[in-house]
Each structure stands twice: as C-alpha cells, then as structure tokens.
Amino acid sequence: MLNDSLIRVALLARLRNAHPQPKALIEELRVHNGNAIADVVAVHKEAHCYEIKGDGDKVERIAQQGIYYDLAFRKVTLVTTSKHIAKAIKIAPAHWGVLEAKENSTGKIIFKPVRQAQKSVAFDKQIALLTLWRNELFEIASSIEDKVQNKINRDSLSFLISQAFGAQELSLTIGKALVLRTLTKDQA
C-alpha cells in the first residue's frame, strides 16, 4: 500500500534529482493562514505546490484544499496512486498537473506524468503572500516603501505588497523569500 509518507520520500528524491534542481523544497507549508497545508512545495523561480494523496487518503478532499492552493500558487500538481488516478483526473481542476505514483517490479516508487500543470487563473496575490511570515512580508514591504510602520499586521503588509507587484513578479518575489527562509533555517 502506497501511503503519503512513502510517496513523499520518493517525490522529494525525484525533485532533488531534477534538472534544474529546485532552489528550495519545503514540506508542510501553511497556506491561507493555515486553512490548508501544502505537502511539498518546490521553488525553482516560483513556488509549485505538490499535494499527495496515498492509497488510504480521500482524494475528494482536494475539492476543498484546492480552493486555497489555487489562490496561493500559480502551479499545483496532485500526486496520487493508481487506486485514485481515475477519480483524481475528474476531481482535480483542469489546470492542475497530475502525477501517478506506483511501485515498479523492484518495489521502488516511480512517477508517471499524467497531466502537466498549467498556471492557475484563480491566483490571488494577497492570499499568496500569506504563505510568508510577517518578518518576510515586512522585509519586502520595506523595499517598496521607505517607512513601513513597525507594528503593521500581516494582512496590511500583504495588501500593500500586492498593490506594488504584478502576478508573475510577485510570485517570483515569494519564491525568493521562501528560498531565503530555507537557507536561513539550514544555517541555524
């Protein structure tokens, strides 16, 4: 039985060995103030969300989770097993990528691309910014405005920043902040 943790280990290995290699891999990233948690986020230039559904998971949950992922990420890929693949293709939004996880004859987990991820039309700049911590938002806002109030909250920061960037530029900025977070975390 292929469960989330087995698939996750194999997916992380696949992403680490990809060319080009992601600048950062983040597990369990809180999205939209914790309304959803992205299983794996790979940051090349932009953040790409990977949602894993193993054999024992309910693939139907992506209907609710997907609302938040589509708002926070420009690209999302569902990674699931042969058991769920037919239902996943029907339920997952058409712009989501789909990867099928299965075991080969030696028991190694392999991935079969079923559908390539396309950009989400629902991407919301302000909500995407809520994947960042307050100090990260403050740093970005300070590069836009000279005097950002020290006590300004995350919602106000995300609004201020979202007004200053286009969708792609903002997505790249969020990606840089997430990469910096992982580098800082690794050095601690």
Secondary structure, 3 states (H helix, E strand, C coil): CCCHHHHHHHHHHHHHCCCCCCCEEEEEEEECCCCEEEEEEEECCCEEEEEEECCCCCHHHHHHHHHHHHHHCCEEEEEEECCCHHHHHHHCCCCCEEEEEEECCCCCEEEEEEECCCCCCCCCHHHHHCCCCHHHHHHHHHHHCCCCCCCCCHHHHHHHHHHHCCHHHHHHHHHHHHHHHHHHHHHC
